Amino acid sequence: MAADITAGSLPVPDDRIDPKKAIAFMAMVFGMFMAILDIQIVSASLAEIQAGLGASSDEISWVQTSYLIAEVIMIPLSGFLGRLMSTRVLFTLSAAGFTLASILCATATNIEQMIVYRALQGFIGGGMIPSVFAAAYTIFPPSKRSIVSPMIGLVATMAPTIGPTIGGYLSHTFSWHWLFLVNVIPGIIVAVAAWKLIDFDKGDKSLLSKFDWWGLAGMAAFLGSLEYVLEEGPRNDWLDDQTIFVMSIVLTAGAVIFFYRAFTAQEPIVDLRAFKNVNFAFGSLFSFVMGVGLYGLTYLYPLYLGRVRGYDSLMIGEALFVSGLAMFMTAPLAGFLSNKMDPRHMMMVGFIGFGAGTWLVTGLTAEWDFYELLLPQILRGCSLMICMVPINNLAMGTLPPSRLKNAAGLFNLTRNLGGAVGLAVINTILTDRNAMHYQRLAEHIRWGNREAEDMLSNLTAKFNAAGLDGATIALSKLSGMVHQQATLLSFIDVFHILTVLFSGLAVLCLLAKKPDKAAGGGGGH
């Protein structure tokens, strides 16, 4: 009997999940899905929006750029706002504001209105993304991470991957307005559910008196200018462009102010102390590079299919849907493996798979289609999930609950910045290598080259027989072939670089410390 009493008095870990908290978390995850999806849902349908608003090719890029600049400012700010207002208030306002901004985007009648509304949508919606990561590691016990972490990892990676597919379908079947109207009903449901169900924490109004306005100004100047420079730099010769040069100066000044205030203010707008945690620092580094892979390949595959294969947005979306399907199928496996494997080894497997997928594409030709891209896409989708789950656990799983909100903002910021830096580097490499390859190929296609002369002669005769100006058309066709081959070679160069990058990361995984399974926040704090 005494033994029974003693055994009964031992504390038993409470691994139960409160159904109310679980439903609230699901609503938050869906809100995050909408916010991340809207980064890419527009990308495949910019031509339709451009035609509808009568915008120029330079102006239409701001539909994406304004959203990304605003979002990248809000993501780190959301940690402070969450502590000030509580998760419930912040998430409800973010979901409701995102829904209203979506309606405004659908009613835009010119490009100026669209740019303003997209900036509002990105800024307000950005508050939802880190809140989900913080909640996942605050309200659920560590034993449930094999369920929760794959869920948020799936959303964070699949939403931008399937964005072009959904966007292409909506704009083709209905009109571009539905790219934004599709958010309205789900947004209202998420906002109501968040207000009714979220009760994870309380706001601290005393933080308002300590609000670091200089820190906010510095952060906005730093991150906003950085995003602009990275977006516009590849298209405008970087510092040779006056606007980019000025924004680079603003970027530098903003960075100095932001980092000075981050280390000296009583309540900094972003608390950087999370980086003292070695695993969070490594996890953020891995997240940064995953941003390169996630957004870089989401950009490269559609660019190849559109530029070389001549696909429209719907065809591109259909061709790339397999990556999202692979992620969805791999999510349960990633959750299972996260309980069985050392997360460092799991990340190694993921990065090796990612590298294998990009290495396969180094054999790219102008004839590659769905079936040639099938295995690389499957490897990409599976590897993203296998990497993302342990990266999330590595970065967030060993932090105390008091630091989770700020850390979640920083962690998500690294992924977005990784995407921005990756796209800038990829575009620069594509432009520079394309010009170099074209010059080298053109050197071989000159008078005196027997094969080139024979091809030109045959093409000229063929078009002359059809009653056309054969010589002019033949030269144009030959130039087009050289341009296409130069484009393909520049794509191959990028895939070689990505292969080396992910192979190197596989080795770097061994430098991280293995996190304690029981570490980190959890259990309803």
C-alpha distance (Angstrom), angle and dihedral (degrees) to the residues before:
residue distance angle dihedral
M1 . . .
A2 3.79 . .
A3 3.77 89.4 .
D4 3.80 89.6 52.1
I5 3.81 92.0 50.7
T6 3.79 91.4 48.1
A7 3.78 92.0 48.6
G8 3.76 91.4 46.7
S9 3.78 92.5 52.1
L10 3.79 93.7 56.8
P11 3.83 112.9 108.0
V12 3.79 112.1 -104.7
P13 3.80 116.5 -152.8
D14 3.79 110.6 -113.0
D15 3.80 103.7 -130.0
R16 3.77 95.7 162.9
I17 3.80 119.0 121.1
D18 3.80 115.4 -135.2
P19 3.86 104.9 -124.9
K20 3.82 91.2 -141.2
K21 3.80 91.4 53.5
A22 3.80 91.0 45.4
I23 3.83 92.3 53.7
A24 3.81 90.9 45.2
F25 3.79 89.9 50.8
M26 3.82 91.6 49.7
A27 3.82 89.1 53.5
M28 3.81 89.4 50.5
V29 3.81 91.4 49.3
F30 3.80 90.5 52.4
G31 3.81 90.3 49.5
M32 3.80 89.8 51.9
F33 3.81 89.1 48.8
M34 3.82 90.6 56.6
A35 3.82 92.9 47.7
I36 3.82 94.2 49.6
L37 3.81 93.2 40.2
D38 3.80 91.0 56.9
I39 3.80 90.7 62.9
Q40 3.81 90.8 67.4
I41 3.82 105.7 19.1
V42 3.79 89.0 82.4
S43 3.82 96.5 44.1
A44 3.81 96.9 80.3
S45 3.82 92.9 45.2
L46 3.80 103.4 46.9
A47 3.82 90.5 114.1
E48 3.82 91.3 58.7
I49 3.83 91.9 47.5
Q50 3.82 90.4 46.7
A51 3.81 91.3 53.4
G52 3.81 92.6 44.7
L53 3.82 94.2 51.1
G54 3.81 97.8 34.9
A55 3.81 91.3 -123.3
S56 3.80 127.8 161.5
S57 3.81 122.5 -116.6
D58 3.82 90.0 -105.2
E59 3.79 93.6 49.4
I60 3.81 97.4 47.6
S61 3.81 93.2 63.1
W62 3.81 87.6 66.6
V63 3.82 89.7 69.4
Q64 3.82 84.6 74.0
T65 3.80 99.7 29.6
S66 3.83 96.0 53.1
Y67 3.82 91.0 51.2
L68 3.81 93.2 49.1
I69 3.82 95.0 45.9
A70 3.81 92.5 50.6
E71 3.80 93.7 43.8
V72 3.81 94.5 49.2
I73 3.84 89.3 55.8
M74 3.81 94.6 49.2
I75 3.81 97.8 46.2
P76 3.85 96.5 70.4
L77 3.82 91.9 34.1
S78 3.81 90.9 57.1
G79 3.82 91.7 74.4
F80 3.81 91.9 63.7
L81 3.82 92.5 40.8
G82 3.81 90.6 51.0
R83 3.80 91.1 55.1
L84 3.80 91.1 44.5
M85 3.81 100.0 46.6
S86 3.86 103.3 17.5
T87 3.79 126.4 -111.9
R88 3.80 90.9 -88.0
V89 3.80 96.2 57.6
L90 3.81 95.5 38.8
F91 3.80 94.7 48.7
T92 3.81 94.4 44.1
L93 3.81 92.2 49.8
S94 3.81 90.6 45.5
A95 3.81 93.7 50.2
A96 3.82 93.6 44.7
G97 3.81 93.3 44.3
F98 3.80 91.9 47.1
T99 3.81 89.9 52.3
L100 3.81 92.6 49.2
A101 3.81 91.4 47.5
S102 3.82 89.1 50.6
I103 3.82 89.6 55.7
L104 3.81 89.9 49.2
C105 3.83 90.7 51.0
A106 3.81 90.2 53.5
T107 3.83 90.7 52.0
A108 3.83 95.7 48.3
T109 3.80 112.6 127.4
N110 3.81 99.3 -174.8
I111 3.79 138.3 27.1
E112 3.82 94.1 -105.3
Q113 3.80 91.8 59.1
M114 3.80 91.4 45.3
I115 3.82 92.4 52.8
V116 3.83 92.1 51.2
Y117 3.81 93.3 45.5
R118 3.82 92.5 47.1
A119 3.80 90.2 51.2
L120 3.82 89.4 52.1
Q121 3.80 90.2 47.6
G122 3.80 92.8 50.7
F123 3.82 95.1 44.6
I124 3.79 96.9 47.3
G125 3.81 95.3 38.2
G126 3.80 91.3 49.6
G127 3.81 89.3 72.6
M128 3.80 91.3 68.2
I129 3.80 97.9 58.7
P130 3.85 103.4 64.7
S131 3.82 91.8 36.6
V132 3.81 89.9 66.7
F133 3.82 93.5 51.6
A134 3.82 91.8 48.0
A135 3.81 92.4 47.2
A136 3.81 92.6 48.5
Y137 3.81 92.3 58.6
T138 3.81 94.7 38.2
I139 3.81 107.4 47.5
F140 3.81 100.6 33.9
P141 3.81 125.2 67.3
P142 3.83 118.4 -118.7
S143 3.80 90.8 -106.1
K144 3.82 90.1 66.7
R145 3.80 96.0 53.1
S146 3.80 91.1 97.5
I147 3.83 85.9 67.1
V148 3.81 101.7 34.8
S149 3.80 101.2 41.0
P150 3.84 95.9 54.4
M151 3.79 88.2 49.0
I152 3.80 95.6 57.1
G153 3.81 91.2 36.5
L154 3.80 89.9 54.0
V155 3.80 92.3 50.5
A156 3.81 94.3 44.9
T157 3.81 92.3 52.1
M158 3.80 104.7 29.7
A159 3.82 97.2 47.9
P160 3.82 95.5 65.4
T161 3.81 90.9 38.5
I162 3.81 96.3 56.2
G163 3.82 93.6 34.9
P164 3.82 94.3 94.3
T165 3.83 90.3 47.8
I166 3.80 94.0 52.6
G167 3.80 92.4 40.4
G168 3.79 93.1 50.3
Y169 3.81 91.7 49.1
L170 3.82 94.8 48.1
S171 3.81 95.9 46.4
H172 3.82 92.5 46.5
T173 3.81 97.3 43.2
F174 3.80 98.7 39.3
S175 3.82 120.9 -2.7
W176 3.80 138.6 -73.1
H177 3.83 89.8 -91.1
W178 3.81 88.7 73.1
L179 3.80 90.5 63.6
F180 3.81 83.8 77.4
L181 3.81 103.6 25.0
V182 3.81 89.5 60.6
N183 3.84 86.9 72.0
V184 3.80 96.5 57.7
I185 3.82 105.7 81.4
P186 3.84 95.6 36.1
G187 3.82 89.1 45.5
I188 3.81 92.5 54.5
I189 3.82 90.9 47.9
V190 3.83 91.9 49.3
A191 3.83 92.6 47.9
V192 3.83 92.8 50.2
A193 3.82 92.8 44.7
A194 3.81 91.5 49.0
W195 3.81 92.8 51.5
K196 3.81 93.6 45.9
L197 3.80 100.7 41.1
I198 3.82 112.4 26.9
D199 3.80 113.0 95.3
F200 3.80 102.2 141.7
D201 3.79 97.4 126.2
K202 3.80 147.6 -7.6
G203 3.78 129.0 -110.0
D204 3.80 122.3 -113.7
K205 3.83 107.3 -138.6
S206 3.81 91.3 -175.9
L207 3.82 88.4 74.6
L208 3.83 89.7 70.0
S209 3.81 91.8 72.2
K210 3.83 88.9 53.7
F211 3.81 95.2 47.5
D212 3.80 109.3 142.7
W213 3.81 104.1 -135.3
W214 3.81 93.0 173.1
G215 3.78 89.6 51.9
L216 3.81 90.5 50.9
A217 3.81 91.9 49.2
G218 3.80 91.2 48.5
M219 3.81 92.6 47.3
A220 3.82 93.0 48.1
A221 3.82 91.5 48.9
F222 3.80 92.2 45.1
L223 3.80 100.9 45.0
G224 3.81 96.9 32.6
S225 3.82 93.0 50.8
L226 3.81 91.2 42.8
E227 3.80 91.6 54.2
Y228 3.82 90.8 46.9
V229 3.82 93.7 49.4
L230 3.80 92.1 47.4
E231 3.82 92.6 47.5
E232 3.80 98.6 43.9
G233 3.82 101.2 28.9
P234 3.83 98.6 82.1
R235 3.83 91.0 50.7
N236 3.80 97.0 46.0
D237 3.82 108.4 40.9
W238 3.80 93.4 -98.6
L239 3.82 113.3 -112.4
D240 3.81 92.3 8.5
D241 3.80 86.1 75.3
Q242 3.83 111.5 81.9
T243 3.81 95.8 -141.8
I244 3.80 92.6 50.4
F245 3.81 89.9 47.2
V246 3.83 91.2 53.2
M247 3.81 92.0 45.0
S248 3.82 89.1 51.2
I249 3.81 89.0 56.9
V250 3.82 90.1 48.6
L251 3.80 88.5 47.9
T252 3.80 92.1 53.8
A253 3.81 94.4 45.8
G254 3.82 91.1 46.5
A255 3.81 91.3 49.8
V256 3.82 91.8 52.4
I257 3.82 92.3 50.2
F258 3.81 93.7 43.1
F259 3.81 96.8 49.9
Y260 3.82 92.5 42.0
R261 3.81 91.2 53.5
A262 3.83 91.8 42.0
F263 3.82 89.6 61.8
T264 3.82 100.0 35.4
A265 3.83 109.1 32.6
Q266 3.81 119.0 99.5
E267 3.83 90.2 -129.1
P268 3.82 107.3 16.1
I269 3.78 117.1 -152.8
V270 3.83 87.1 -123.7
D271 3.80 121.0 25.8
L272 3.81 107.5 -142.3
R273 3.82 94.8 -175.8
A274 3.81 90.2 99.5
F275 3.80 87.3 77.1
K276 3.82 88.6 68.6
N277 3.79 85.1 74.3
V278 3.82 103.6 87.6
N279 3.80 93.8 -149.6
F280 3.81 92.6 49.7
A281 3.82 89.6 50.3
F282 3.82 92.0 49.8
G283 3.81 91.7 42.6
S284 3.82 90.2 52.4
L285 3.81 90.6 49.4
F286 3.80 90.7 51.0
S287 3.82 89.7 45.6
F288 3.82 89.5 52.9
V289 3.80 91.5 54.1
M290 3.80 91.5 43.4
G291 3.81 86.0 57.2
V292 3.81 87.7 57.1
G293 3.81 90.7 52.2
L294 3.79 96.2 40.2
Y295 3.79 99.9 47.3
G296 3.81 96.1 26.0
L297 3.80 95.0 58.3
T298 3.81 91.9 38.8
Y299 3.81 83.7 59.5
L300 3.83 100.5 38.8
Y301 3.81 100.2 51.6
P302 3.85 95.4 50.9
L303 3.82 89.5 43.7
Y304 3.82 91.0 54.7
L305 3.82 93.8 44.6
G306 3.80 92.1 47.7
R307 3.80 100.2 39.7
V308 3.83 100.2 37.5
R309 3.80 105.3 21.9
G310 3.83 96.4 34.3
Y311 3.83 95.3 -129.5
D312 3.80 120.7 165.0
S313 3.82 122.4 -133.8
L314 3.81 95.6 -89.4
M315 3.81 93.4 48.9
I316 3.81 90.3 48.3
G317 3.80 91.1 51.0
E318 3.80 92.0 49.8
A319 3.81 91.7 48.7
L320 3.80 93.6 50.6
F321 3.80 99.3 42.5
V322 3.80 91.1 95.4
S323 3.84 91.8 75.0
G324 3.79 91.3 59.5
L325 3.80 90.7 46.7
A326 3.82 90.7 51.0
M327 3.82 90.5 51.7
F328 3.79 91.9 49.8
M329 3.80 92.3 50.1
T330 3.82 93.1 45.9
A331 3.84 97.0 48.8
P332 3.86 95.6 84.9
L333 3.82 90.7 46.1
A334 3.83 90.5 50.1
G335 3.80 89.9 51.9
F336 3.81 91.6 49.4
L337 3.81 93.1 47.4
S338 3.80 91.8 48.6
N339 3.82 88.1 67.1
K340 3.80 94.2 45.0
M341 3.81 106.9 37.3
D342 3.77 136.2 60.1
P343 3.85 101.4 -103.2
R344 3.80 90.2 -131.8
H345 3.80 90.9 57.8
M346 3.79 90.6 44.5
M347 3.81 90.2 54.1
M348 3.80 89.6 48.3
V349 3.80 90.3 55.5
G350 3.80 90.3 48.8
F351 3.80 95.2 48.4
I352 3.82 91.8 46.3
G353 3.82 89.0 51.3
F354 3.78 90.3 48.5
G355 3.81 90.7 49.9
A356 3.81 90.9 48.0
G357 3.81 90.0 52.8
T358 3.82 93.8 51.7
W359 3.82 91.5 43.1
L360 3.82 90.2 56.6
V361 3.82 89.6 56.8
T362 3.83 91.5 56.9
G363 3.82 84.6 84.5
L364 3.82 90.3 63.1
T365 3.83 119.2 151.2
A366 3.80 133.9 176.1
E367 3.83 89.0 -101.2
W368 3.82 96.5 59.7
D369 3.77 112.4 123.5
F370 3.80 139.8 158.5
Y371 3.80 96.7 -49.7
E372 3.82 95.3 47.0
L373 3.84 89.6 50.2
L374 3.81 93.5 43.2
L375 3.82 99.6 89.8
P376 3.85 95.0 41.1
Q377 3.80 89.1 51.2
I378 3.80 92.9 48.3
L379 3.81 90.3 49.5
R380 3.79 90.0 48.5
G381 3.82 94.2 49.7
C382 3.81 95.3 45.2
S383 3.81 93.5 43.3
L384 3.80 93.0 49.8
M385 3.78 91.2 57.6
I386 3.81 94.5 42.3
C387 3.83 89.0 52.2
M388 3.79 99.6 39.4
V389 3.81 98.6 56.3
P390 3.83 97.0 54.5
I391 3.83 91.0 39.4
N392 3.82 89.9 55.8
N393 3.82 91.5 47.1
L394 3.80 93.0 44.3
A395 3.81 93.9 51.1
M396 3.80 101.9 36.9
G397 3.81 103.4 22.6
T398 3.82 98.9 77.2
L399 3.82 99.7 43.6
P400 3.82 123.1 104.2
P401 3.84 114.7 -112.0
S402 3.82 91.8 -111.0
R403 3.82 91.0 65.7
L404 3.79 99.4 40.4
K405 3.82 98.4 92.9
N406 3.79 95.7 52.7
A407 3.80 91.7 38.9
A408 3.82 91.9 51.9
G409 3.80 89.7 56.3
L410 3.80 92.4 49.2
F411 3.80 92.4 45.6
N412 3.80 93.7 52.4
L413 3.78 90.7 43.4
T414 3.81 90.5 59.0
R415 3.81 91.1 55.6
N416 3.81 92.7 49.8
L417 3.81 92.6 45.2
G418 3.80 88.9 48.1
G419 3.79 88.4 55.4
A420 3.82 92.2 47.6
V421 3.82 94.0 47.0
G422 3.80 91.2 43.4
L423 3.81 93.5 51.7
A424 3.81 91.5 47.4
V425 3.81 92.1 50.6
I426 3.81 92.9 43.2
N427 3.81 92.4 50.4
T428 3.79 91.7 47.3
I429 3.81 92.0 49.7
L430 3.81 91.8 46.8
T431 3.81 91.8 50.7
D432 3.81 97.1 44.4
R433 3.81 97.0 40.7
N434 3.81 91.9 44.2
A435 3.82 90.1 56.6
M436 3.81 91.7 45.4
H437 3.82 94.2 48.2
Y438 3.82 91.9 45.9
Q439 3.80 90.8 52.6
R440 3.81 92.7 49.3
L441 3.81 93.9 45.8
A442 3.81 92.0 46.3
E443 3.82 89.8 54.9
H444 3.82 89.1 64.0
I445 3.80 95.6 46.2
R446 3.79 99.1 69.1
W447 3.79 136.6 115.0
G448 3.76 107.2 -69.7
N449 3.80 93.7 42.0
R450 3.81 102.0 112.1
E451 3.83 96.2 -156.1
A452 3.80 92.9 48.5
E453 3.81 92.1 47.7
D454 3.82 92.1 48.4
M455 3.81 92.0 49.2
L456 3.82 91.7 47.8
S457 3.82 91.1 47.4
N458 3.82 92.7 49.8
L459 3.80 93.0 47.6
T460 3.80 91.9 47.2
A461 3.80 91.6 51.3
K462 3.80 91.8 46.8
F463 3.81 94.5 53.6
N464 3.81 93.9 39.3
A465 3.82 88.1 56.4
A466 3.80 87.8 55.9
G467 3.80 90.2 54.9
L468 3.82 95.1 -106.4
D469 3.81 133.9 123.0
G470 3.80 92.8 -85.8
A471 3.81 99.1 -176.5
T472 3.82 95.1 53.0
I473 3.81 94.7 43.2
A474 3.83 91.9 46.0
L475 3.82 91.4 53.3
S476 3.81 90.4 48.0
K477 3.82 91.6 49.6
L478 3.79 92.3 48.4
S479 3.81 91.3 48.8
G480 3.82 89.4 49.7
M481 3.81 90.9 52.9
V482 3.80 90.8 51.9
H483 3.82 91.5 47.7
Q484 3.80 90.7 49.9
Q485 3.78 93.1 49.4
A486 3.82 91.5 47.7
T487 3.81 89.0 50.8
L488 3.80 91.7 51.1
L489 3.81 92.2 48.9
S490 3.82 91.1 51.1
F491 3.83 90.0 51.5
I492 3.81 89.5 50.5
D493 3.82 90.0 51.6
V494 3.82 90.6 54.8
F495 3.80 92.3 49.0
H496 3.82 90.1 50.4
I497 3.84 89.9 53.4
L498 3.81 92.2 48.0
T499 3.81 89.9 50.2
V500 3.81 91.0 54.5
L501 3.83 91.1 45.3
F502 3.80 95.2 53.8
S503 3.79 93.6 41.6
G504 3.81 88.7 54.4
L505 3.80 91.2 49.9
A506 3.79 90.3 54.0
V507 3.82 87.8 62.5
L508 3.82 93.1 42.8
C509 3.83 90.4 58.4
L510 3.81 89.4 75.8
L511 3.83 91.1 64.6
A512 3.81 93.0 64.6
K513 3.80 119.6 91.9
K514 3.78 116.8 -112.9
P515 3.84 105.2 -109.5
D516 3.78 119.9 -126.2
K517 3.80 108.3 -107.5
A518 3.76 92.2 -134.6
A519 3.79 96.1 46.1
G520 3.74 127.5 110.2
G521 3.75 137.7 39.7
G522 3.72 123.0 -45.6
G523 3.64 146.5 123.8
G524 3.72 105.7 78.0
H525 3.78 104.7 -53.0
